[in-house]
């Protein structure tokens, strides 16, 4: 359990995090969203004890991050932004160093390293120095050191930044697999990631909490939630008829042949649209109903709406 | 030494040898110490079987070389972001500060030990008091720790190694010069004698002078140890302040 109470961080006159409060329970994967500069990294730095909060408190599994800092830090695995590592060390030496500092018993270190190397597929670069690694491998080394001691709490600051689609997929799989008995907090500004891995999402902007909801709940806030998109030749000529359907709030044409009907809130318009299509005897090439568009929700919440 | 401190110490010490830095440093250190001893110190010309001409130039040697080791200690961690990794591991700031300092100090000691040919030379040429020489070596190593501790603190204050280097040289220069009679005389007349005495007492030269002649006075030893402790304490404070943003 992580409890954050009225957490604030000020740098001079600038307030990076403003009275943020939330809790995360075991088994949750919390997506931490927000535009760049919203205070995501600053919050994570306070959770991990790297920054001292200006006010408020953080409790990690019952340990106060300030007063019982060492105990709190033992519970956490942390991937800092940019996945820093000691460039002159080989991957193996670096993981060994972290294992020793984490006080993993000497006779278990090799097994612990072998396990994460297998999980994160690092074996081919194990002897290479971190400086010579590609961005993707560097990030995976950062992940490896974060999960080496099988922590109860995993805090990952933009874990898939700079990875290719395959690597992103791998990392998301990994996070999902890890999540069962842990608390995972993932910061990201990639919205697809939220629906892919998170059980809950928090959006912050200007250091303030805007939304705390499930990914599905977030999608439901979209005006595209339940919208029906139809691709049919000649549909543009009957656009007005769709607009007049009961329950339809608006109609958008994204192409000459593609029409999207947006429903009024909590109305399912799928059947009505289908009936109208049949009545107008249009040749339907494609039809689908949307869950909602996260990017649109994100933009309308964080003021990038226009 | 706590377990975490030991792990950090080992990693740091190893990191000196992971790059050509250690080799370059040791070579330059040996060349310069030779140059100072034989050219400026007139080692042969003095015709005495001692290493005073070797040790008496050490403050000046350290003034430029020790900041070069010290500048990277924390500035590099700031620059590469590894400080965030290090300080979110379950280690105390004290573990990190002392572990890193000790690694640098052992490295400086190793460079100093490698000057042993001069000790062989002086034993070959004459019959020196080896007790004095050992005492002077110890004293010189203590003094290098004092230079290093200043460098540690200033390196923690900046992410820029060049700035750390220049600041360290400047501050160390003040501590070296504070013992010079020319400098002390310039204070006379407008500073109380007590203050001038304190300034003189803070100088490396005042304390190293006796040591370089082989007189290992407990007070001089204590001075350097306290000096190091104070600057390491200041380093920890600087790091805590940076954490507070």
Boltz contact constraints between the chains, C-beta under 6 A:
constraints:
  - contact:
      token1: [A, 11]
      token2: [B, 245]
      max_distance: 6.0
  - contact:
      token1: [A, 48]
      token2: [B, 88]
      max_distance: 6.0
  - contact:
      token1: [A, 50]
      token2: [B, 84]
      max_distance: 6.0
  - contact:
      token1: [A, 50]
      token2: [B, 87]
      max_distance: 6.0
  - contact:
      token1: [A, 50]
      token2: [B, 88]
      max_distance: 6.0
  - contact:
      token1: [A, 51]
      token2: [B, 243]
      max_distance: 6.0
  - contact:
      token1: [A, 51]
      token2: [B, 245]
      max_distance: 6.0
  - contact:
      token1: [A, 52]
      token2: [B, 243]
      max_distance: 6.0
  - contact:
      token1: [A, 52]
      token2: [B, 244]
      max_distance: 6.0
  - contact:
      token1: [A, 70]
      token2: [B, 90]
      max_distance: 6.0
  - contact:
      token1: [A, 73]
      token2: [B, 90]
      max_distance: 6.0
  - contact:
      token1: [A, 74]
      token2: [B, 90]
      max_distance: 6.0
  - contact:
      token1: [A, 78]
      token2: [B, 88]
      max_distance: 6.0
  - contact:
      token1: [A, 80]
      token2: [B, 84]
      max_distance: 6.0
  - contact:
      token1: [A, 80]
      token2: [B, 85]
      max_distance: 6.0
  - contact:
      token1: [A, 82]
      token2: [B, 81]
      max_distance: 6.0
  - contact:
      token1: [A, 84]
      token2: [B, 80]
      max_distance: 6.0
  - contact:
      token1: [A, 84]
      token2: [B, 81]
      max_distance: 6.0
  - contact:
      token1: [A, 84]
      token2: [B, 82]
      max_distance: 6.0
  - contact:
      token1: [A, 84]
      token2: [B, 85]
      max_distance: 6.0
  - contact:
      token1: [A, 86]
      token2: [B, 82]
      max_distance: 6.0
  - contact:
      token1: [A, 88]
      token2: [B, 15]
      max_distance: 6.0
  - contact:
      token1: [A, 88]
      token2: [B, 18]
      max_distance: 6.0
  - contact:
      token1: [A, 88]
      token2: [B, 19]
      max_distance: 6.0
  - contact:
      token1: [A, 97]
      token2: [B, 11]
      max_distance: 6.0
  - contact:
      token1: [A, 100]
      token2: [B, 7]
      max_distance: 6.0
  - contact:
      token1: [A, 101]
      token2: [B, 4]
      max_distance: 6.0
  - contact:
      token1: [A, 101]
      token2: [B, 7]
      max_distance: 6.0
  - contact:
      token1: [A, 101]
      token2: [B, 89]
      max_distance: 6.0
